[in-house]
Amino acid sequence: MDRNDGSSLQERVGTGRVSSPLSQGLVLLPAAILAVGVWLTLGQSTSAAPRDAEVQRVVQRGLEWLASHQSRRGNWTANGGRYPTAMTAMAGVALLCEGSTTTQGKYAANIRAAVNYLVDRSRPNGLIGDPNLDDRYTYGHGFSMLFLSQVLGEEEDLERREQLVDVLSRAVTFCGQAQTEAGGWGYVSAADGQQFDEGSTTITQVQGLRGCRNAGIVVPKEIIDKAVNYIRKCTLPDGAVQYNIKGGGGRPAITAAAIACLFNAGEYDDELVPRLQRYCDKNLSNIANEGFGHWHYAHYYYSQVLYREGGKKWQDYRAKIFERLVKEANADGSWSQGYIGPVYTTAINLTILQLENAALPIYQR
């Protein structure tokens, strides 16, 4: 990370050394209104769940850790400086889930800096990111669409709004052009990857596209239709979604993400969804089960699915996942499990723990 002056963005905010064009003349809804029901629903949890105050302390420490590890340029990275675009978008979403916006709340300066960083990385062809610096750049592109679309939904400054509309409109165009003939997406565009695609990047694009559509960006229906058909073709008889269109075996993480993707695409009553849900319930309802890859990624999406469903199923799962995440938090506020790095794991866990804040439309019931 870039810390040439030995200070984080959060530290420099406190000394008044950070400025942004977004800090002038913007008017947004108060964070208290945006964060509908902040922590109020936590009292509905079962007895196995950690206490509300304990969860709040863990979340606040995590948010502080994220804010303090943002670089002077406004970005975050994974281990080894990798995935700067994806990590910035994911960390930005976690901060938005707290209820802060670009102008309101404790993390407004951090969110503004993240927005500036990603807007600056928007390329003429619509890609948000840098193919030379971002490994598997479609992840960063999809997560950036998600983050920036949630910002756009509350942006009232006309000039900044027009800029975000332009960035996201071109991003949607790039997405359509990067989609493979089979209807999915790979780690890079279809042209760069010779038509290779796989499930997890496909889901990232669809959720980002849904965020754009919710914020008023035009998203061609055929892009989503092709993606939904891709998921159908990748679904095995037992409800598992395989790695990609050519096979690779069923994956719990991709299956959970696929359900979230279908929900984001408006496929709530599709006959395919119950089959996928049964497979996920079998493989993911046991929180201790780590007999598959990408545990945090799987529960990042599985939690969204169950939160949207609500009721006892969500409350039972919530008690178990909250208990584990609270126990695994480091004293400094981060989570370091997994090989991608603490920014990735911390952003995912904070998003799960803050779903009930209902601050972002993409995660609301």
The 8 nearest C-alpha neighbors of each residue, nearest first, counted from 0:
[[1, 70, 2, 80, 76, 75, 69, 71],
 [0, 2, 70, 3, 71, 72, 4, 5],
 [3, 1, 5, 4, 6, 0, 71, 70],
 [2, 4, 5, 1, 6, 71, 0, 7],
 [5, 3, 2, 6, 7, 1, 71, 11],
 [6, 4, 2, 3, 7, 1, 71, 10],
 [5, 7, 4, 2, 10, 11, 8, 3],
 [8, 6, 10, 9, 67, 70, 68, 69],
 [7, 9, 11, 10, 71, 69, 12, 70],
 [10, 8, 12, 67, 7, 11, 66, 13],
 [11, 9, 7, 13, 12, 8, 6, 14],
 [10, 12, 14, 8, 16, 13, 9, 17],
 [13, 11, 9, 15, 10, 14, 17, 16],
 [12, 14, 11, 10, 15, 9, 16, 17],
 [15, 13, 11, 12, 16, 10, 17, 9],
 [14, 16, 12, 13, 17, 11, 18, 10],
 [17, 15, 11, 14, 12, 18, 13, 8],
 [18, 16, 12, 15, 11, 19, 8, 14],
 [17, 19, 16, 20, 22, 15, 12, 21],
 [18, 20, 21, 22, 17, 111, 112, 23],
 [19, 21, 22, 23, 18, 111, 159, 24],
 [22, 20, 19, 23, 111, 25, 101, 102],
 [21, 23, 19, 20, 102, 24, 25, 18],
 [24, 22, 21, 25, 20, 19, 102, 26],
 [23, 25, 26, 22, 156, 21, 20, 102],
 [26, 24, 156, 23, 27, 155, 102, 22],
 [25, 27, 155, 24, 28, 156, 102, 154],
 [28, 26, 29, 155, 25, 153, 154, 102],
 [27, 29, 30, 32, 33, 26, 153, 103],
 [30, 28, 31, 32, 103, 27, 33, 104],
 [31, 29, 33, 98, 32, 99, 103, 104],
 [30, 32, 29, 34, 33, 98, 35, 37],
 [33, 31, 30, 29, 34, 35, 28, 98],
 [32, 34, 30, 358, 35, 31, 98, 29],
 [33, 35, 358, 98, 31, 356, 32, 37],
 [36, 34, 33, 37, 357, 32, 356, 358],
 [35, 37, 39, 356, 38, 34, 40, 357],
 [36, 38, 356, 39, 34, 35, 355, 40],
 [39, 37, 41, 40, 36, 356, 355, 51],
 [40, 38, 36, 41, 37, 42, 43, 356],
 [41, 39, 42, 38, 43, 36, 355, 37],
 [42, 40, 38, 43, 39, 44, 51, 355],
 [41, 43, 40, 44, 39, 51, 38, 50],
 [44, 42, 41, 40, 45, 314, 39, 46],
 [45, 43, 42, 314, 41, 318, 48, 46],
 [44, 46, 47, 48, 318, 314, 43, 315],
 [45, 47, 48, 44, 318, 49, 50, 43],
 [48, 46, 45, 318, 49, 319, 322, 44],
 [47, 49, 318, 46, 322, 45, 44, 321],
 [50, 48, 322, 53, 51, 54, 47, 321],
 [51, 49, 53, 52, 54, 48, 42, 41],
 [50, 52, 54, 53, 41, 55, 49, 42],
 [51, 53, 55, 54, 50, 56, 49, 57],
 [52, 54, 56, 50, 55, 51, 57, 49],
 [55, 53, 57, 51, 56, 52, 58, 50],
 [56, 54, 52, 58, 53, 57, 59, 51],
 [55, 57, 53, 59, 54, 58, 60, 52],
 [56, 58, 54, 60, 55, 59, 61, 53],
 [59, 57, 61, 55, 60, 56, 62, 54],
 [60, 58, 62, 56, 61, 57, 55, 63],
 [61, 59, 332, 63, 57, 58, 62, 64],
 [62, 60, 332, 58, 64, 59, 63, 333],
 [61, 63, 59, 65, 64, 60, 58, 66],
 [64, 62, 60, 66, 61, 65, 67, 59],
 [63, 65, 61, 67, 62, 66, 332, 60],
 [66, 64, 62, 68, 63, 67, 61, 69],
 [65, 67, 63, 68, 64, 69, 9, 62],
 [66, 68, 64, 9, 65, 7, 69, 63],
 [69, 67, 65, 66, 70, 7, 64, 75],
 [70, 68, 75, 66, 74, 67, 73, 8],
 [71, 69, 73, 72, 1, 74, 0, 7],
 [70, 72, 73, 8, 1, 2, 7, 69],
 [71, 73, 70, 74, 116, 1, 112, 69],
 [74, 72, 112, 113, 70, 71, 116, 69],
 [75, 73, 87, 70, 69, 72, 113, 83],
 [74, 76, 87, 69, 86, 83, 70, 68],
 [77, 75, 83, 80, 86, 81, 82, 78],
 [78, 76, 81, 340, 80, 339, 82, 342],
 [79, 77, 340, 80, 339, 81, 76, 341],
 [78, 80, 81, 77, 76, 340, 339, 82],
 [81, 79, 76, 78, 77, 0, 83, 82],
 [82, 80, 77, 79, 76, 83, 78, 133],
 [81, 83, 133, 85, 84, 76, 77, 86],
 [84, 82, 76, 86, 85, 81, 75, 87],
 [85, 83, 139, 87, 86, 82, 128, 88],
 [139, 86, 84, 88, 82, 87, 83, 142],
 [85, 87, 89, 83, 76, 88, 75, 84],
 [88, 86, 75, 74, 90, 84, 85, 89],
 [87, 89, 91, 143, 85, 86, 90, 142],
 [90, 88, 86, 92, 91, 87, 346, 85],
 [89, 91, 346, 93, 87, 92, 88, 86],
 [90, 92, 88, 94, 89, 93, 87, 110],
 [91, 93, 95, 89, 94, 90, 146, 96],
 [94, 92, 90, 350, 96, 91, 95, 346],
 [95, 93, 91, 96, 97, 92, 90, 106],
 [94, 96, 92, 97, 99, 98, 93, 100],
 [97, 95, 93, 98, 94, 358, 353, 92],
 [96, 98, 95, 94, 99, 353, 93, 34],
 [99, 97, 34, 30, 96, 95, 358, 33],
 [100, 98, 104, 95, 103, 30, 106, 107],
 [99, 101, 103, 107, 102, 95, 104, 98],
 [100, 102, 107, 111, 110, 103, 108, 99],
 [103, 101, 107, 100, 22, 27, 25, 104],
 [104, 102, 100, 99, 107, 30, 101, 29],
 [105, 103, 99, 107, 106, 30, 100, 102],
 [104, 106, 107, 99, 103, 108, 109, 100],
 [107, 105, 109, 108, 104, 99, 110, 94],
 [106, 108, 101, 110, 102, 100, 109, 104],
 [109, 107, 111, 110, 106, 112, 101, 12],
 [110, 108, 112, 106, 111, 107, 113, 66],
 [109, 111, 113, 107, 112, 108, 101, 91],
 [112, 110, 101, 108, 114, 113, 109, 107],
 [111, 113, 73, 115, 109, 110, 114, 116],
 [114, 112, 73, 110, 116, 115, 111, 74],
 [115, 113, 111, 117, 116, 112, 118, 110],
 [116, 114, 112, 118, 113, 117, 119, 111],
 [115, 117, 113, 119, 114, 118, 73, 112],
 [118, 116, 120, 114, 119, 115, 113, 121],
 [119, 117, 115, 120, 121, 116, 114, 166],
 [118, 120, 116, 117, 121, 115, 122, 114],
 [121, 119, 117, 128, 118, 127, 122, 116],
 [122, 120, 127, 118, 119, 126, 125, 128],
 [121, 123, 125, 126, 124, 120, 127, 128],
 [124, 122, 125, 121, 126, 169, 166, 127],
 [123, 125, 122, 126, 173, 169, 170, 172],
 [126, 124, 169, 170, 173, 122, 123, 121],
 [127, 125, 122, 170, 124, 121, 128, 173],
 [128, 126, 121, 140, 120, 122, 125, 117],
 [129, 127, 120, 84, 126, 121, 140, 139],
 [128, 130, 131, 132, 133, 120, 127, 136],
 [131, 129, 133, 132, 136, 128, 134, 135],
 [130, 132, 129, 133, 134, 128, 136, 135],
 [133, 131, 129, 130, 134, 82, 81, 83],
 [134, 132, 136, 82, 130, 129, 131, 135],
 [133, 135, 136, 82, 132, 81, 130, 131],
 [136, 134, 186, 137, 187, 133, 138, 139],
 [135, 137, 133, 139, 134, 138, 187, 130],
 [136, 138, 140, 139, 187, 186, 135, 141],
 [139, 137, 141, 136, 140, 200, 85, 142],
 [85, 140, 138, 84, 142, 136, 137, 141],
 [139, 141, 137, 127, 143, 138, 142, 144],
 [142, 140, 204, 207, 203, 144, 138, 143],
 [141, 143, 145, 139, 144, 88, 140, 85],
 [144, 142, 88, 146, 140, 145, 141, 139],
 [145, 143, 207, 141, 147, 142, 146, 148],
 [144, 146, 207, 142, 143, 148, 210, 147],
 [147, 145, 143, 149, 148, 92, 144, 88],
 [146, 148, 150, 149, 144, 145, 143, 151],
 [149, 147, 151, 211, 150, 145, 210, 146],
 [148, 150, 152, 146, 147, 151, 145, 359],
 [149, 151, 147, 148, 152, 153, 154, 146],
 [152, 150, 154, 148, 153, 149, 147, 160],
 [151, 153, 214, 149, 150, 154, 148, 213],
 [152, 154, 151, 150, 155, 27, 149, 28],
 [155, 153, 151, 156, 152, 160, 150, 27],
 [156, 154, 157, 26, 27, 153, 25, 160],
 [155, 157, 25, 159, 158, 154, 160, 26],
 [158, 156, 160, 159, 155, 161, 154, 162],
 [159, 157, 161, 160, 156, 162, 163, 155],
 [160, 158, 162, 161, 156, 157, 163, 154],
 [159, 161, 157, 163, 162, 158, 156, 154],
 [162, 160, 164, 158, 159, 163, 157, 165],
 [161, 163, 159, 165, 160, 164, 166, 158],
 [164, 162, 166, 160, 165, 161, 167, 159],
 [163, 165, 161, 167, 162, 166, 168, 160],
 [164, 166, 162, 168, 163, 167, 161, 169],
 [167, 165, 163, 169, 164, 168, 170, 162],
 [166, 168, 170, 164, 169, 165, 163, 171],
 [169, 167, 165, 171, 170, 166, 164, 216],
 [168, 170, 125, 172, 167, 171, 166, 173],
 [171, 169, 125, 167, 173, 168, 172, 126],
 [172, 170, 174, 168, 173, 169, 167, 175],
 [173, 171, 169, 175, 174, 170, 176, 168],
 [172, 174, 170, 176, 125, 171, 175, 177],
 [175, 173, 171, 177, 172, 176, 170, 178],
 [176, 174, 172, 178, 173, 177, 222, 171],
 [175, 177, 173, 174, 178, 172, 188, 189],
 [176, 178, 188, 189, 174, 175, 173, 179],
 [179, 177, 184, 175, 176, 183, 189, 182],
 [180, 178, 189, 182, 194, 181, 183, 184],
 [179, 181, 182, 178, 194, 183, 189, 225],
 [180, 182, 179, 183, 229, 244, 225, 178],
 [183, 181, 225, 226, 179, 229, 180, 178],
 [184, 182, 201, 179, 196, 226, 178, 181],
 [183, 185, 196, 201, 178, 179, 200, 197],
 [196, 186, 184, 187, 197, 195, 200, 188],
 [185, 187, 135, 137, 136, 200, 184, 188],
 [186, 188, 185, 137, 135, 192, 136, 191],
 [189, 187, 177, 191, 190, 192, 185, 178],
 [190, 188, 194, 177, 179, 192, 191, 193],
 [189, 191, 188, 193, 192, 194, 177, 187],
 [190, 192, 188, 189, 193, 187, 194, 177],
 [193, 191, 189, 195, 194, 190, 187, 188],
 [192, 194, 190, 195, 189, 191, 188, 179],
 [195, 193, 189, 179, 192, 196, 190, 180],
 [196, 194, 192, 185, 193, 189, 197, 179],
 [185, 197, 195, 184, 183, 243, 194, 179],
 [198, 196, 243, 185, 242, 199, 200, 184],
 [197, 199, 201, 243, 200, 242, 253, 202],
 [198, 200, 202, 201, 253, 197, 203, 256],
 [201, 199, 203, 202, 198, 184, 138, 185],
 [202, 200, 184, 198, 183, 204, 199, 203],
 [201, 203, 205, 199, 200, 204, 260, 206],
 [204, 202, 200, 141, 206, 201, 205, 207],
 [203, 205, 141, 207, 201, 202, 206, 208],
 [206, 204, 208, 202, 207, 203, 209, 260],
 [205, 207, 209, 208, 203, 204, 260, 263],
 [206, 208, 145, 144, 210, 204, 141, 205],
 [209, 207, 205, 211, 210, 206, 204, 212],
 [210, 208, 212, 206, 211, 207, 263, 205],
 [209, 211, 207, 213, 208, 145, 148, 212],
 [212, 210, 208, 214, 148, 216, 209, 213],
 [211, 213, 216, 209, 215, 214, 210, 218],
 [212, 214, 210, 211, 215, 209, 216, 152],
 [215, 213, 152, 211, 212, 216, 148, 210],
 [214, 216, 212, 213, 217, 211, 152, 164],
 [217, 215, 212, 211, 214, 168, 218, 164],
 [216, 218, 212, 215, 219, 168, 211, 171],
 [217, 219, 212, 216, 220, 171, 208, 211],
 [220, 218, 221, 222, 217, 223, 175, 171],
 [221, 219, 222, 223, 224, 218, 225, 217],
 [220, 222, 224, 223, 219, 225, 226, 218],
 [223, 221, 225, 220, 224, 219, 175, 226],
 [222, 224, 226, 225, 221, 220, 227, 264],
 [225, 223, 221, 227, 226, 222, 220, 228],
 [226, 224, 182, 228, 222, 223, 227, 221],
 [225, 227, 182, 229, 223, 228, 224, 183],
 [228, 226, 230, 224, 229, 225, 223, 231],
 [227, 229, 231, 225, 226, 230, 224, 232],
 [228, 230, 226, 232, 182, 227, 231, 183],
 [231, 229, 233, 227, 228, 232, 234, 226],
 [232, 230, 228, 234, 229, 233, 227, 271],
 [231, 233, 229, 230, 234, 228, 244, 235],
 [232, 234, 230, 231, 240, 241, 244, 229],
 [235, 233, 240, 231, 232, 239, 238, 230],
 [234, 236, 239, 238, 237, 240, 233, 241],
 [237, 235, 238, 234, 239, 274, 240, 275],
 [238, 236, 235, 239, 278, 274, 275, 234],
 [239, 237, 275, 274, 235, 278, 236, 234],
 [238, 240, 249, 235, 234, 237, 254, 278],
 [241, 239, 234, 254, 249, 233, 250, 235],
 [240, 242, 249, 248, 233, 243, 250, 247],
 [241, 243, 247, 198, 197, 248, 246, 249],
 [244, 242, 197, 245, 246, 241, 198, 196],
 [243, 245, 233, 246, 232, 197, 196, 242],
 [246, 244, 243, 247, 242, 233, 241, 197],
 [247, 245, 243, 244, 248, 241, 242, 233],
 [246, 248, 242, 241, 243, 249, 245, 244],
 [249, 247, 241, 246, 242, 250, 240, 239],
 [248, 250, 241, 239, 240, 242, 251, 247],
 [249, 251, 253, 252, 241, 240, 254, 239],
 [252, 250, 254, 253, 279, 255, 282, 297],
 [253, 251, 297, 255, 254, 250, 256, 296],
 [252, 254, 256, 250, 255, 251, 199, 198],
 [255, 253, 257, 240, 251, 256, 252, 239],
 [256, 254, 301, 252, 257, 258, 253, 300],
 [255, 257, 253, 300, 259, 254, 258, 260],
 [256, 258, 260, 254, 255, 259, 253, 261],
 [259, 257, 261, 260, 255, 256, 262, 272],
 [258, 260, 262, 256, 257, 261, 304, 263],
 [259, 261, 257, 263, 258, 262, 202, 206],
 [262, 260, 264, 266, 258, 263, 259, 257],
 [261, 263, 265, 259, 266, 264, 260, 267],
 [262, 264, 260, 261, 265, 209, 259, 206],
 [263, 265, 261, 262, 266, 260, 209, 223],
 [264, 266, 262, 263, 267, 261, 268, 260],
 [267, 265, 261, 262, 269, 264, 268, 263],
 [266, 268, 262, 265, 269, 261, 272, 264],
 [269, 267, 266, 270, 272, 271, 273, 265],
 [268, 270, 271, 266, 272, 267, 273, 261],
 [271, 269, 272, 273, 268, 274, 267, 266],
 [270, 272, 269, 274, 273, 275, 231, 238],
 [271, 273, 275, 274, 270, 269, 276, 258],
 [274, 272, 276, 275, 271, 277, 270, 269],
 [275, 273, 238, 277, 276, 272, 271, 278],
 [274, 276, 238, 272, 278, 273, 277, 239],
 [277, 275, 273, 279, 278, 274, 280, 272],
 [276, 278, 280, 274, 279, 275, 273, 281],
 [277, 279, 281, 275, 276, 238, 280, 239],
 [280, 278, 276, 282, 281, 283, 277, 251],
 [279, 281, 284, 277, 283, 278, 282, 276],
 [282, 280, 278, 279, 283, 277, 284, 285],
 [281, 283, 279, 280, 284, 278, 251, 285],
 [284, 282, 285, 280, 279, 281, 286, 288],
 [285, 283, 280, 286, 282, 281, 316, 279],
 [284, 286, 283, 287, 288, 282, 281, 280],
 [287, 285, 288, 284, 283, 320, 319, 289],
 [286, 288, 285, 289, 283, 284, 323, 290],
 [289, 287, 286, 285, 290, 283, 282, 291],
 [290, 288, 291, 287, 294, 292, 286, 293],
 [289, 291, 288, 292, 294, 282, 287, 293],
 [292, 290, 289, 293, 294, 251, 250, 288],
 [291, 293, 294, 290, 289, 252, 250, 251],
 [292, 294, 296, 295, 297, 252, 291, 337],
 [295, 293, 297, 296, 292, 289, 298, 291],
 [296, 294, 298, 297, 293, 299, 344, 347],
 [295, 297, 299, 293, 294, 298, 252, 300],
 [298, 296, 252, 294, 295, 299, 300, 301],
 [299, 297, 301, 295, 300, 302, 296, 294],
 [298, 300, 296, 297, 302, 301, 295, 347],
 [299, 301, 256, 303, 298, 302, 255, 297],
 [302, 300, 298, 304, 255, 303, 299, 297],
 [303, 301, 305, 300, 304, 298, 299, 306],
 [302, 304, 300, 306, 301, 305, 307, 362],
 [305, 303, 301, 307, 302, 306, 259, 308],
 [304, 306, 308, 313, 302, 307, 303, 309],
 [307, 305, 309, 303, 308, 304, 313, 302],
 [306, 308, 364, 304, 305, 309, 303, 363],
 [309, 307, 305, 306, 304, 310, 313, 364],
 [310, 308, 313, 306, 307, 305, 312, 311],
 [309, 311, 312, 313, 314, 308, 306, 305],
 [312, 310, 314, 313, 315, 309, 316, 308],
 [311, 313, 315, 310, 314, 316, 309, 305],
 [312, 314, 309, 305, 316, 311, 315, 306],
 [313, 315, 317, 311, 316, 312, 44, 318],
 [316, 314, 318, 312, 317, 313, 311, 319],
 [317, 315, 313, 319, 318, 314, 320, 312],
 [316, 318, 314, 320, 319, 315, 313, 321],
 [317, 319, 48, 315, 316, 321, 47, 320],
 [318, 320, 322, 316, 317, 321, 323, 48],
 [319, 321, 323, 317, 322, 318, 316, 324],
 [322, 320, 324, 318, 323, 319, 317, 325],
 [323, 321, 319, 325, 320, 48, 49, 324],
 [322, 324, 326, 320, 321, 325, 327, 319],
 [325, 323, 327, 321, 326, 322, 320, 328],
 [324, 326, 322, 323, 328, 327, 321, 57],
 [325, 327, 323, 324, 328, 322, 329, 321],
 [328, 326, 324, 325, 323, 329, 334, 336],
 [329, 327, 334, 325, 326, 333, 332, 324],
 [328, 330, 333, 332, 331, 334, 327, 335],
 [329, 331, 332, 328, 333, 60, 57, 334],
 [332, 330, 329, 333, 64, 60, 61, 328],
 [333, 331, 61, 60, 329, 330, 64, 328],
 [334, 332, 329, 61, 345, 331, 328, 64],
 [333, 335, 345, 328, 341, 329, 344, 336],
 [334, 336, 341, 340, 333, 337, 344, 345],
 [337, 335, 334, 344, 338, 341, 340, 327],
 [338, 336, 339, 335, 340, 344, 341, 293],
 [337, 339, 340, 336, 78, 335, 341, 77],
 [340, 338, 77, 337, 78, 343, 341, 344],
 [339, 341, 78, 77, 338, 342, 343, 335],
 [342, 340, 335, 344, 343, 334, 345, 333],
 [343, 341, 345, 344, 340, 346, 77, 86],
 [342, 344, 346, 341, 345, 340, 347, 86],
 [345, 343, 341, 347, 346, 342, 334, 348],
 [344, 346, 334, 342, 348, 347, 343, 333],
 [347, 345, 90, 349, 343, 93, 344, 348],
 [346, 348, 350, 344, 345, 349, 299, 343],
 [349, 347, 351, 345, 350, 346, 344, 352],
 [350, 348, 352, 346, 351, 347, 93, 345],
 [349, 351, 93, 347, 353, 348, 352, 354],
 [352, 350, 348, 349, 353, 354, 299, 347],
 [351, 353, 349, 350, 354, 348, 321, 58],
 [354, 352, 350, 356, 355, 351, 96, 349],
 [355, 353, 356, 351, 352, 357, 350, 362],
 [356, 354, 357, 353, 40, 37, 38, 36],
 [355, 357, 37, 358, 354, 353, 34, 36],
 [358, 356, 355, 363, 359, 35, 354, 34],
 [357, 359, 34, 33, 356, 96, 98, 35],
 [360, 358, 361, 357, 362, 96, 363, 149],
 [361, 359, 363, 362, 358, 357, 149, 213],
 [360, 362, 359, 363, 210, 149, 209, 263],
 [363, 361, 360, 359, 303, 364, 354, 357],
 [364, 362, 360, 357, 361, 359, 307, 358],
 [363, 307, 362, 306, 308, 309, 357, 360]]
